[in-house]
Structures are given as structure tokens and as C-alpha cells.
Amino acid sequence: MRHFGHIPPATQDRLFHRQPSEFDAGSPARMLAAALGATLYSPATRPRLADDVVKQAGRGVVSMVLCLEDSIGDADVEPAEDNLVRQFADLDARGGELPLLFIRVRHPEQIPDLVKRLGPAGRLLSGFVLPKFTEERGVPFLEALTTAEAVGGRRLFAMPVLESPELLYLETRTETLTGIARTVDKYRERVLALRLGVTDFCSAYGLRRSPDMTAYDVRIVTSVIADVVNVLGRSDGTGFTITGPVWEYFPTQERMFKPQLRHSPFLEGRAEELRTALIEHDMDGLLREIELDRANGLLGKTCIHPSHVLPVHALSVVSHEEYSDAQDILRPERGGGGVLRSAYTNKMNEVKPHRAWAERTLQRAEVFGVAKEDIGFVDLLRAGIAD
């Protein structure tokens, strides 16, 4: 699979200076972590889940989480597990290219049990999402994952969700973060990415951001994100990929475009057909949050609606200017450091301080591609919608 592989080849050639690379469930963990993109969540109770997965794969989704936790009721867990086993068997029988599939569980015991019950269809499973992760609760999950790998005979990844009150509260945050860091480092080869559960953070204080606000406008949330990136997102080889928080708002057919979308700095001056083609929802807030995610060291995003996927992926494509700067900074002859003017003549590139940024940019370019010089976000968005 590869990002934007669902759009026609001629359109891909028109959009990309460097095409996104192919990857699959067996690719190196570093590549998969960067490639997760918009990870689409779906309740495991959906009766036509296999159809949903195939449909979303055809629309460019490359990672999905099938949820047995907060998205379903307590009484629905056993039926949802049974449904997952049936739906995986269905998908296995169909064959074809599928997204990376993860299951979000409630308890450690579910992990080896589900792997055993999935049987041969378990080869479609890339791993598990671990809720409310702390050192105390996380170790049993990761040990269960180790057991499940032995049962299934194949690699399985963990994606811990950082969403516990202990991480939010100031008096326990440092100790909790230190414990999480210790745990994920011990099981580093199994931890694909860390996910942020911002909805749970807001819940602890009875907060909910409006569609006009991003997670970064909620100061208590911003402080947690900053501390998580500080401890767990370093570029010195000790860090992990940390994904962006969920955007809670999605389209309804009854709504009209809000004025702020038409005047959004991201869409200003764009063609009318783009505005009418976009699904009607508060796109501007989502776009701002995606940009702030990347500015704060996050990559990829949790999504609960298919309409969020394309904007996340379009804004993940590396611009020609970013690519040019990154390549200049990483040229072998620049190994000694120094300062140089950007080829775009609009900024200073300082080789040593900007090196980690350049390496991260080229990693993103590998999986999301590089846009041609005259191609921007709206062009990528329009191409995906037209398809």
C-alpha cells in the first residue's frame, strides 16, 4: 500500500515531485510509525465491518483501529469479540490490500485470547491499542502482547494510549511520565507509536472544545502534550512517534458551510467547486489543529470519521520548499555545520540545529511524498475528493 495510491496514476504524476513509497505490515517499524497517517477508529460491533474496512482502504485509509473499549457498551464486549473473529475471517477469505489493522482492547487477557481465536486470519492483524496506559497498567498489556506473538508466530505492535488522570494531574504527572518512559523503552521493539487521549483529559475537568477551537486552545491539554513530547518525543534516538489527538466533529447533511470556512486562511481564494465538493463540516478548526500537531512534534492523527482522513494526509505531504531545505541541510559536505541561505531565498538554514528537523522531514517525505513546486494542500485535497 502507499499514501494516495487510490487516486489515478496520471493525477499522482501531476501532484508529486517524489511519489510516496510503498509499505506493508512487514515494513520496518520506523517506516510504519511515520506512515500511520489518519488512523480511523471504528466500533467492533459494526455488522458489516469487513465491508467498511475494504471500502475505507479504497478511499486511501492505511491504518484502522477496531475498538472494543470506550466506543462500545460494557454489555457489548463479548458480541463484539465474536463479530471481530467473523469479520477477520471474511477479510481473510476476500484477500486484497487492506489497511494496517489494530484492535483496541480493554484488558490484557483479551490479547492472547483474540489472537488464538482469530486463527489464520490473525495474519491481517498488525497489533493492539492499549488504553489508559501507565507503567502499572501497561506492563501486563505488553507481557500479554509478548505471549500473543508466541501464539500467533508473527510480529505484533502495541500503540499505548496516554489518557490517564495520573498523567493529567500536576502532582502525579512527572512520576507517571517517568514510569511510562521506563516501560516503553523496555519494550521498545514492540511499541509502534504513542497515542494521545485528549478527550479523556478534557473529561477530567468537564471540558469540551468547540469546533472553533483546537486542542491547543485548551491550556491544560496543551501542558500535557508539551510534557509528553518533552519526555517521549525527543529526536536523540530515545523518542517515539506521538500521534495527534482526535478531532470530534464530523459532517451532517443538514448543515451549511460556516462563514469562517470560506474565509479560512487555508482556503482563501480557492475555487468554488472545492467548497461545494468538501463535506460540510467545520474544516477550518481541523486544519489548524493538524498544523499545530506537526508544529508541536506530533505525526499522524486519531480520526473518528472518514471525512477527516484526506485533510490529515494532504497536510502530511512534504512541500517542495521543505524538501529542498531538508536536502540542503543534510548534504554530506554540510557535516561540519554552518549557515546557508535557503534555495527559496526566504530563510536561514542552520545545519546543526536544523538537522533533526531535516531528518524527520525526509522520513515524512518517504511515506507521504513531496509535492511539486506549484502544488499545495488544496490541490491534494481536490484530487482526493474528485476521486
SVG drawing of the C-alpha trace seen along z (x, -y; Angstrom):
<svg xmlns="http://www.w3.org/2000/svg" viewBox="-31 -36 64 57">
<polyline fill="none" stroke="black" stroke-width="0.4" points="0.0,0.0 1.0,-3.6 -0.5,-7.0 -2.5,-8.5 -2.3,-5.2 -6.1,-5.3 -6.0,-8.2 -5.3,-7.8 -1.6,-7.4 -1.8,-10.4 -3.1,-12.5 -0.3,-11.3 2.3,-12.2 0.8,-15.7 0.9,-16.2 4.1,-14.7 7.8,-15.7 8.6,-12.5 6.0,-9.8 5.1,-8.2 6.9,-4.9 5.1,-1.6 4.9,0.2 3.1,3.1 2.6,4.7 6.1,6.3 7.9,3.0 10.4,1.6 8.7,0.2 10.2,-3.2 8.6,-3.5 5.2,-2.2 5.2,-4.6 5.6,-7.6 3.1,-6.1 0.1,-5.6 -1.4,-8.9 -5.0,-9.4 -5.8,-6.3 -9.5,-5.7 -11.4,-4.2 -14.5,-2.0 -16.6,-0.2 -16.0,3.5 -19.8,4.1 -20.4,3.0 -22.2,5.9 -20.6,5.1 -17.2,4.3 -15.3,6.2 -17.2,4.2 -16.3,1.0 -12.6,1.9 -12.5,2.7 -14.4,-0.5 -12.0,-2.7 -9.0,-1.0 -10.3,-2.1 -10.5,-5.7 -6.9,-5.9 -7.1,-4.8 -3.9,-3.0 -4.5,-2.3 -7.6,-1.4 -8.4,-0.6 -11.3,1.7 -12.5,0.7 -13.6,2.9 -13.2,0.2 -14.9,-3.2 -16.8,-3.2 -19.0,-0.3 -21.1,0.5 -19.9,2.9 -22.6,5.4 -21.4,5.5 -17.9,6.7 -18.4,10.4 -20.6,10.0 -18.1,7.5 -15.3,10.0 -17.3,12.7 -18.0,10.2 -14.3,9.4 -13.5,13.1 -16.1,13.4 -15.1,10.2 -11.4,11.1 -12.3,14.5 -14.3,12.7 -11.5,10.3 -9.0,13.1 -11.2,15.0 -11.6,12.0 -7.9,11.2 -6.7,7.9 -4.9,4.9 -6.1,3.8 -5.1,1.1 -2.9,1.9 -5.4,3.2 -5.3,2.8 -7.7,3.9 -8.3,1.7 -8.8,3.9 -9.9,3.3 -8.0,6.0 -4.6,7.7 -6.2,11.1 -8.1,10.2 -4.9,10.0 -3.7,13.7 -7.3,14.9 -8.2,12.9 -5.0,13.9 -5.9,17.6 -9.5,17.1 -8.6,15.3 -6.5,18.3 -5.0,18.0 -6.9,14.7 -4.7,13.2 -2.1,12.5 -4.2,9.5 -3.6,8.0 -0.8,5.6 -1.2,5.1 -3.2,3.7 -4.1,0.4 -3.6,0.3 -5.9,-2.1 -5.2,-4.3 -1.5,-3.4 0.7,-3.8 3.6,-1.8 1.4,0.2 -1.3,0.9 0.9,1.1 3.3,3.9 0.6,6.6 -0.6,5.5 2.8,5.6 3.5,9.0 0.3,10.3 1.4,9.0 4.6,11.0 2.6,14.1 0.3,13.4 3.3,13.1 4.4,16.6 0.9,17.9 0.5,16.3 4.0,16.7 4.2,13.2 5.2,9.7 2.6,7.6 2.9,3.9 1.5,2.0 0.1,-1.5 -0.3,-2.7 -2.9,-5.5 -1.7,-8.2 -5.0,-9.3 -5.0,-8.5 -5.8,-11.0 -2.4,-10.4 -0.8,-11.8 -3.0,-14.8 -2.8,-15.8 0.2,-18.0 1.1,-16.3 1.5,-12.9 2.5,-13.8 6.3,-13.6 6.2,-10.3 3.7,-8.9 5.6,-10.1 8.9,-8.7 7.2,-5.3 5.7,-5.3 9.1,-6.2 10.7,-3.4 8.1,-0.9 8.0,-1.8 11.8,-1.8 11.9,1.7 9.5,2.9 10.8,0.5 10.7,3.1 7.0,3.7 5.9,0.0 5.0,-1.4 3.6,-4.8 2.1,-6.5 -1.4,-8.0 -2.8,-10.9 -6.3,-10.6 -7.2,-14.2 -10.9,-13.6 -10.2,-11.8 -8.0,-14.7 -10.9,-17.2 -13.3,-14.8 -11.4,-15.0 -12.3,-18.7 -15.7,-18.6 -14.3,-20.4 -15.1,-20.1 -13.6,-22.2 -15.9,-23.8 -15.4,-23.2 -13.9,-26.7 -11.1,-25.7 -8.2,-23.3 -6.8,-21.1 -4.0,-23.6 -6.5,-26.3 -7.3,-24.2 -4.4,-25.2 -4.5,-22.2 -4.3,-19.9 -1.5,-21.9 0.6,-21.5 0.2,-17.7 1.0,-17.4 4.1,-19.6 5.3,-17.4 4.6,-14.1 6.7,-15.4 9.4,-16.6 9.9,-13.2 8.8,-10.8 9.3,-12.6 13.0,-13.5 15.0,-13.3 18.1,-11.9 17.2,-8.3 15.2,-7.8 11.9,-9.2 8.8,-7.6 6.3,-8.7 3.5,-10.5 0.2,-10.9 -2.2,-13.8 -5.5,-13.9 -8.9,-13.1 -11.0,-15.7 -14.5,-15.2 -16.7,-17.0 -17.9,-15.5 -20.4,-16.4 -24.2,-16.4 -26.2,-16.8 -28.3,-19.5 -25.5,-21.9 -24.3,-24.6 -20.7,-25.8 -19.8,-28.2 -18.5,-31.6 -15.2,-31.1 -14.5,-28.1 -15.0,-30.3 -12.6,-32.8 -10.1,-30.3 -6.5,-31.2 -6.1,-27.7 -8.8,-28.0 -8.8,-31.8 -9.1,-32.5 -9.8,-28.9 -12.3,-27.7 -15.9,-27.5 -16.0,-23.8 -13.7,-22.9 -16.0,-24.5 -19.0,-22.6 -17.1,-19.3 -15.9,-19.3 -18.1,-17.5 -20.0,-20.1 -18.3,-20.5 -16.0,-22.8 -12.9,-22.1 -11.0,-25.2 -10.6,-24.0 -9.4,-20.6 -6.9,-22.1 -5.5,-24.4 -5.2,-21.5 -3.3,-19.3 -0.8,-22.1 -0.4,-22.6 0.1,-18.9 3.1,-18.9 4.4,-22.2 4.4,-20.6 6.2,-17.4 3.2,-15.1 2.7,-13.0 -0.5,-11.3 -3.9,-11.7 -6.7,-9.7 -9.8,-10.0 -13.4,-9.0 -14.9,-10.0 -13.7,-9.2 -14.0,-12.8 -11.0,-13.6 -8.6,-11.3 -7.9,-13.2 -7.1,-16.5 -4.7,-14.8 -2.9,-13.1 -2.9,-16.2 -1.3,-18.3 1.3,-15.5 2.7,-15.7 6.1,-17.5 6.1,-20.7 8.8,-21.2 10.2,-24.0 10.5,-21.8 12.1,-19.1 14.6,-21.4 15.7,-22.8 16.0,-19.4 18.1,-18.1 20.4,-21.1 20.9,-20.7 21.7,-17.0 24.2,-17.2 27.4,-15.4 29.5,-18.4 27.5,-20.2 28.5,-17.8 30.7,-20.4 27.8,-22.7 27.5,-26.3 24.7,-28.5 23.3,-28.7 20.5,-30.6 17.5,-28.6 17.3,-27.9 13.9,-29.7 15.9,-32.7 13.4,-33.3 15.0,-31.8 18.3,-30.8 19.1,-27.1 21.5,-26.4 22.9,-22.9 23.4,-21.6 20.3,-23.0 18.0,-22.1 19.5,-18.6 16.9,-16.7 14.1,-18.6 15.5,-17.8 15.8,-14.1 12.2,-14.0 11.1,-15.8 12.7,-13.3 11.2,-10.5 7.8,-12.1 8.6,-12.6 9.4,-8.9 5.9,-7.8 3.7,-10.8 5.7,-12.0 6.8,-15.5 4.5,-17.9 5.6,-19.6 6.7,-23.2 3.3,-24.6 1.2,-22.1 -0.4,-22.9 -2.7,-21.5 -5.9,-22.4 -4.6,-20.7 -4.0,-17.5 -7.4,-17.8 -9.2,-18.4 -7.6,-15.4 -8.7,-13.1 -12.3,-14.5 -12.6,-14.2 -11.5,-10.6"/>
</svg>
